[in-house]
Amino acid sequence: MKMLIILSLFIGIAAMAAVTAEGQSSGEKALVHTVFFWFHDEVTEEQSREFYQELKKLKEIPQIQHGWIGVPAATEERGVIDSSYDYSITFVFADEAAEHEYQVHPIHTAFVETNSHLWDNVTVYDAITPGN
């Protein structure tokens, strides 16, 4: 679990750095929403491909400023890496209000209704730019 938290924080920091690199002031708030999905053992390759297409639809939600969809990378095995998940998403929102709008958006609620039967576990990490 600790490894997953460290990985999530790294992804969140990288996402915030990308936002800053694209011209936003480092003083602006941002919320980074990272989700890891673990499928049931019975999920087929076809279902996995369809799930990826469903994840791509989420990126159409206007509150998402930046979005990434990923699968475990074939990086060198190290004690801090957890590659046991099937898919991950990292979405950047302007603030907590925008993330809440995403949660109740019809595309998101349809995604959950359509796909929740596929996952055995979902873990969410939300990180916000610290205040000074």
Short mmCIF file of the C-alpha atoms (twelve columns), coordinates in Angstrom:
data_MODEL
# 
_entry.id   MODEL 
# 
loop_
_atom_site.group_PDB 
_atom_site.id 
_atom_site.type_symbol 
_atom_site.label_atom_id 
_atom_site.label_alt_id 
_atom_site.label_comp_id 
_atom_site.label_asym_id 
_atom_site.label_seq_id 
_atom_site.Cartn_x 
_atom_site.Cartn_y 
_atom_site.Cartn_z 
_atom_site.pdbx_PDB_model_num 
ATOM 1   C CA . MET A 1   0.000   0.000   0.000   1 
ATOM 2   C CA . LYS A 2   2.842   2.390   0.883   1 
ATOM 3   C CA . MET A 3   4.380   1.753   -2.526  1 
ATOM 4   C CA . LEU A 4   1.098   2.608   -4.225  1 
ATOM 5   C CA . ILE A 5   0.834   5.864   -2.299  1 
ATOM 6   C CA . ILE A 6   4.387   6.815   -3.259  1 
ATOM 7   C CA . LEU A 7   3.681   6.008   -6.916  1 
ATOM 8   C CA . SER A 8   0.468   8.008   -6.837  1 
ATOM 9   C CA . LEU A 9   2.170   11.008  -5.293  1 
ATOM 10  C CA . PHE A 10  4.904   10.837  -7.923  1 
ATOM 11  C CA . ILE A 11  2.298   10.773  -10.707 1 
ATOM 12  C CA . GLY A 12  0.467   13.688  -9.101  1 
ATOM 13  C CA . ILE A 13  3.632   15.752  -8.793  1 
ATOM 14  C CA . ALA A 14  4.526   14.991  -12.405 1 
ATOM 15  C CA . ALA A 15  1.039   16.020  -13.518 1 
ATOM 16  C CA . MET A 16  1.224   19.287  -11.589 1 
ATOM 17  C CA . ALA A 17  4.659   19.951  -13.067 1 
ATOM 18  C CA . ALA A 18  3.209   19.397  -16.544 1 
ATOM 19  C CA . VAL A 19  0.418   21.873  -15.821 1 
ATOM 20  C CA . THR A 20  2.935   24.468  -14.642 1 
ATOM 21  C CA . ALA A 21  5.138   23.783  -17.663 1 
ATOM 22  C CA . GLU A 22  2.202   24.524  -19.940 1 
ATOM 23  C CA . GLY A 23  2.013   28.097  -18.765 1 
ATOM 24  C CA . GLN A 24  -0.061  28.138  -15.614 1 
ATOM 25  C CA . SER A 25  1.314   30.068  -12.699 1 
ATOM 26  C CA . SER A 26  2.816   27.854  -10.010 1 
ATOM 27  C CA . GLY A 27  0.691   29.830  -7.528  1 
ATOM 28  C CA . GLU A 28  -2.585  28.493  -8.959  1 
ATOM 29  C CA . LYS A 29  -4.415  25.689  -7.215  1 
ATOM 30  C CA . ALA A 30  -4.880  22.371  -8.955  1 
ATOM 31  C CA . LEU A 31  -6.448  19.079  -7.925  1 
ATOM 32  C CA . VAL A 32  -4.846  15.918  -9.274  1 
ATOM 33  C CA . HIS A 33  -7.202  12.922  -9.282  1 
ATOM 34  C CA . THR A 34  -5.460  9.568   -9.719  1 
ATOM 35  C CA . VAL A 35  -7.401  6.312   -9.864  1 
ATOM 36  C CA . PHE A 36  -6.105  2.742   -10.059 1 
ATOM 37  C CA . PHE A 37  -8.342  -0.097  -11.307 1 
ATOM 38  C CA . TRP A 38  -7.855  -3.800  -10.590 1 
ATOM 39  C CA . PHE A 39  -10.030 -6.123  -12.661 1 
ATOM 40  C CA . HIS A 40  -11.703 -9.350  -11.596 1 
ATOM 41  C CA . ASP A 41  -9.697  -12.352 -12.795 1 
ATOM 42  C CA . GLU A 42  -12.471 -13.232 -15.256 1 
ATOM 43  C CA . VAL A 43  -12.151 -10.034 -17.332 1 
ATOM 44  C CA . THR A 44  -11.239 -10.876 -20.937 1 
ATOM 45  C CA . GLU A 45  -8.827  -9.058  -23.241 1 
ATOM 46  C CA . GLU A 46  -11.803 -7.801  -25.245 1 
ATOM 47  C CA . GLN A 47  -13.428 -6.386  -22.104 1 
ATOM 48  C CA . SER A 48  -10.121 -4.744  -21.206 1 
ATOM 49  C CA . ARG A 49  -9.941  -3.079  -24.638 1 
ATOM 50  C CA . GLU A 50  -13.550 -1.912  -24.286 1 
ATOM 51  C CA . PHE A 51  -12.756 -0.536  -20.822 1 
ATOM 52  C CA . TYR A 52  -9.922  1.520   -22.313 1 
ATOM 53  C CA . GLN A 53  -12.382 3.008   -24.814 1 
ATOM 54  C CA . GLU A 54  -14.709 3.858   -21.921 1 
ATOM 55  C CA . LEU A 55  -11.844 5.563   -20.055 1 
ATOM 56  C CA . LYS A 56  -11.138 7.691   -23.131 1 
ATOM 57  C CA . LYS A 57  -14.743 8.950   -23.034 1 
ATOM 58  C CA . LEU A 58  -14.118 10.369  -19.550 1 
ATOM 59  C CA . LYS A 59  -11.563 12.762  -21.045 1 
ATOM 60  C CA . GLU A 60  -14.467 14.489  -22.862 1 
ATOM 61  C CA . ILE A 61  -15.708 15.902  -19.546 1 
ATOM 62  C CA . PRO A 62  -14.978 19.640  -19.789 1 
ATOM 63  C CA . GLN A 63  -13.780 20.072  -16.201 1 
ATOM 64  C CA . ILE A 64  -10.683 17.949  -16.946 1 
ATOM 65  C CA . GLN A 65  -7.797  20.270  -17.777 1 
ATOM 66  C CA . HIS A 66  -5.328  17.466  -18.504 1 
ATOM 67  C CA . GLY A 67  -5.802  13.721  -18.556 1 
ATOM 68  C CA . TRP A 68  -3.709  10.587  -18.831 1 
ATOM 69  C CA . ILE A 69  -4.725  6.949   -19.100 1 
ATOM 70  C CA . GLY A 70  -2.145  4.304   -18.331 1 
ATOM 71  C CA . VAL A 71  -1.337  0.665   -17.826 1 
ATOM 72  C CA . PRO A 72  1.623   -0.636  -15.825 1 
ATOM 73  C CA . ALA A 73  4.904   0.217   -17.502 1 
ATOM 74  C CA . ALA A 74  7.543   -2.439  -18.044 1 
ATOM 75  C CA . THR A 75  10.026  -0.534  -15.897 1 
ATOM 76  C CA . GLU A 76  12.811  -2.082  -13.880 1 
ATOM 77  C CA . GLU A 77  11.488  -3.927  -10.845 1 
ATOM 78  C CA . ARG A 78  12.096  -1.940  -7.687  1 
ATOM 79  C CA . GLY A 79  10.601  -2.267  -4.237  1 
ATOM 80  C CA . VAL A 80  8.661   0.993   -4.607  1 
ATOM 81  C CA . ILE A 81  6.812   0.018   -7.784  1 
ATOM 82  C CA . ASP A 82  3.372   -1.588  -7.722  1 
ATOM 83  C CA . SER A 83  2.402   -2.787  -11.160 1 
ATOM 84  C CA . SER A 84  -0.433  -5.036  -10.005 1 
ATOM 85  C CA . TYR A 85  -3.209  -2.752  -11.311 1 
ATOM 86  C CA . ASP A 86  -4.802  -3.042  -14.755 1 
ATOM 87  C CA . TYR A 87  -5.440  0.624   -15.643 1 
ATOM 88  C CA . SER A 88  -4.903  4.018   -14.117 1 
ATOM 89  C CA . ILE A 89  -6.104  7.506   -14.865 1 
ATOM 90  C CA . THR A 90  -4.698  10.832  -13.769 1 
ATOM 91  C CA . PHE A 91  -6.874  13.880  -14.334 1 
ATOM 92  C CA . VAL A 92  -6.041  17.457  -13.401 1 
ATOM 93  C CA . PHE A 93  -8.803  19.842  -12.324 1 
ATOM 94  C CA . ALA A 94  -8.639  23.565  -11.559 1 
ATOM 95  C CA . ASP A 95  -9.891  22.987  -8.029  1 
ATOM 96  C CA . GLU A 96  -12.068 20.823  -5.783  1 
ATOM 97  C CA . ALA A 97  -15.278 22.293  -7.207  1 
ATOM 98  C CA . ALA A 98  -14.314 21.247  -10.748 1 
ATOM 99  C CA . GLU A 99  -13.502 17.731  -9.523  1 
ATOM 100 C CA . HIS A 100 -16.923 17.534  -7.856  1 
ATOM 101 C CA . GLU A 101 -18.602 18.585  -11.115 1 
ATOM 102 C CA . TYR A 102 -16.696 15.770  -12.836 1 
ATOM 103 C CA . GLN A 103 -17.942 13.249  -10.257 1 
ATOM 104 C CA . VAL A 104 -21.598 14.046  -10.982 1 
ATOM 105 C CA . HIS A 105 -21.191 14.591  -14.744 1 
ATOM 106 C CA . PRO A 106 -23.416 12.230  -16.798 1 
ATOM 107 C CA . ILE A 107 -20.413 10.783  -18.672 1 
ATOM 108 C CA . HIS A 108 -18.751 9.860   -15.374 1 
ATOM 109 C CA . THR A 109 -21.874 8.410   -13.779 1 
ATOM 110 C CA . ALA A 110 -22.550 6.367   -16.944 1 
ATOM 111 C CA . PHE A 111 -18.935 5.130   -16.873 1 
ATOM 112 C CA . VAL A 112 -19.348 3.856   -13.305 1 
ATOM 113 C CA . GLU A 113 -22.717 2.230   -14.054 1 
ATOM 114 C CA . THR A 114 -21.433 0.571   -17.226 1 
ATOM 115 C CA . ASN A 115 -18.061 -0.642  -15.981 1 
ATOM 116 C CA . SER A 116 -18.176 -1.251  -12.231 1 
ATOM 117 C CA . HIS A 117 -18.842 -4.951  -12.779 1 
ATOM 118 C CA . LEU A 118 -15.319 -5.295  -14.226 1 
ATOM 119 C CA . TRP A 119 -13.280 -4.170  -11.248 1 
ATOM 120 C CA . ASP A 120 -12.389 -5.992  -8.110  1 
ATOM 121 C CA . ASN A 121 -10.818 -2.936  -6.514  1 
ATOM 122 C CA . VAL A 122 -10.527 0.790   -7.195  1 
ATOM 123 C CA . THR A 123 -8.242  3.125   -5.278  1 
ATOM 124 C CA . VAL A 124 -8.426  6.906   -5.600  1 
ATOM 125 C CA . TYR A 125 -5.770  9.438   -4.590  1 
ATOM 126 C CA . ASP A 126 -6.684  13.123  -4.740  1 
ATOM 127 C CA . ALA A 127 -3.926  15.680  -4.212  1 
ATOM 128 C CA . ILE A 128 -4.320  19.434  -4.068  1 
ATOM 129 C CA . THR A 129 -1.672  22.099  -4.454  1 
ATOM 130 C CA . PRO A 130 -0.632  23.062  -0.929  1 
ATOM 131 C CA . GLY A 131 -1.465  26.579  0.248   1 
ATOM 132 C CA . ASN A 132 1.215   28.939  1.484   1 
# 
